[in-house]
């Protein structure tokens, strides 16, 4: 049941993403973000800034710290903390898709969104299956962790693809073949 709710949220997110890619200057009114989300955004941004060469080291950084501060229900905290971090990664994912779509024509944007929707469905099924293979009591936490990792990894993939590439530098002295 939880994966279906997440899939519905993801689909709604991508519909909104598609609408914003439409280019009509649509502006979505948003309520202010809750304080933990603002702090989590800042924490993730700092981690990514400090670990540019190894950005994947930031995956789980918010969730691990969050679970570490949990007092009683550690399994419940694993689920909630993973979802909390996933929310920050998902915001970044939506921004990365929007950035990727800005240079595409309408047909390419539609294919990009279709690809993302297919990816969301695959991840929901993959993580639900992974969670179901775990021992009772660990299933939902493992599923939430899987979804967090997958969303974060996809986000980093798209952000790397959208980053401006430095021109290749030629060595000051080309290698020489010694005979």
N, C-alpha and C positions, 0 to 999 in steps of 0.2 A: 504494500500500500504506500509506503514512504517513497519508493522509487517512482511511482506514478505521479505523486504530488510534485516531486522534483522535476520530472519530465514536463509536466504541465507548466510549471514555473519557467523552465528553460524555453519551452515553445513560446510562451508569452513574451519572454525577454527577446527572442529572436524576431518575433513579429514586430515588436517595438524597434528593434535594431533595423529591420528591413524598412520600416517607415522612415527612420532617420536617415537611411541611405538614399531615400528617394530624392533628396536634394531640394525639396520644396521649402527648405528653411524652417521645417517644423521644430518647434521648441516644446519640450515636455516639461510641464510644471512638476517639480519634485518637492516633497517635504524634506525638511532638514534631516540629515542622517543621525541616527542615535549615537551617543557618545562612544560606546565601544567600537562601532564601525569606523568612526573617525580616527580613533586611536589605532585600530588595526590597520587602516590604510597607511597611516604614518609609519607604523612599525614595518610593514611590508615594503614600503617605498625605501625606507632607510636600509633595510636588509638588501634589497636589490641594488641600491646605489653602492653599498659597501662590498658587494659580491658580484660585480659585473661579469667577471670571467667565469664564475660558478653560480649563476643565478638559481640553479636547481637546488642549491643548498638552502634556499629560503623556503622551499616547500615544506610545510609542516611547522614552521617556526612559531606561528601564532598559536596553532592548536596544541603543540607540546607545552608551551608556556602556560596556556589556559588550563590544560589538564593538570599541570603541576600545582596550580593554585586551588584545585577542586578539593573540597573538604571531605565529603562523604561518598556520594554516588559516583565512583570513578568511571564506570561503564557509561552512565548517562552523560557524564562530562565529556567522554571521548566523542560521543555523537554530537553533542551541542557545540563543542569546541571545533570539531572538524567542519561542521556546517557554518560556523562563524567565520572561519578562515576561508572556506569555499566562497562565501558571499563576497569577500574582497577580491579574490581571484576572478570570480565571475564578472564583477564590474570591469576589471581590466580586460577580460576576454571580450566582452561586448565592445569596449573601446577599441581593441585591436582589430576586431572584425570591421567595425565602422571605418577605421583608418585604412584597412586593406581595401574596402569597397569604394573609397572616394575616387580612386583613379580608374575604376572599371566602368564599362558601359552597362546599360540596364540589364542586358542578357547575362553578362558576367556576374553582376551583383545578384541576380536571381539564382544563378548556379552556386555562388558562394553561400548564400543563405540556405539553399537546399542541402549543400554539403554540411553546413553546420547543424542543421536539423537532423540529418542522418547520423552525424557524429554524436549528437546528444542522445538519440535513441540507442545507438550502439553502446555508449558508455552506461546508460541507465540499465540496459540488459546485462552488460558485462559485470558491473559492480553488484547488481542484484544476485547474479549467479555466484560471484565470488563470496558475497556475504552469506548466501544460503549454504555454502560448503563448509562454513565455520561451525564451531561448537555452539550449542544453545547459549544465549546470553552474550555472545561475542558478535553475532551476525550483523546487527545494525551498526555497531561501531566500526566493524571492518568494512562494511558497505560505504559508510560515510567517509572513511579514510580513503577508500578506493576512488570515490567521486572527487574528493579534494585533490588527490594526486593527478587524476586525469585532467581535471579542469585547469589546474596549475601548469601542467606540462603543455597542454594545448595553448594556453595563454603565452607561455614563454616562446613556443614555436612561432606563433603569429607575430609576437613583438619582435623577435629576431628577424623574421622575414621582412617586416616593415621598417626596420632600422636602416638608416642610410649607410651604405657600404663605403668604406674608405677605398680610394683607388689603390690598385696594386702598386707596390713600390718595387722598382728594379734595384737589385743589389748594386752597391757602388763599384764593386769589382765582380764581374760575372765569374762563376766557377770555371776553372780551367782543367782540361783533361791532360794528365801527365802521361806521356808514353815512354 
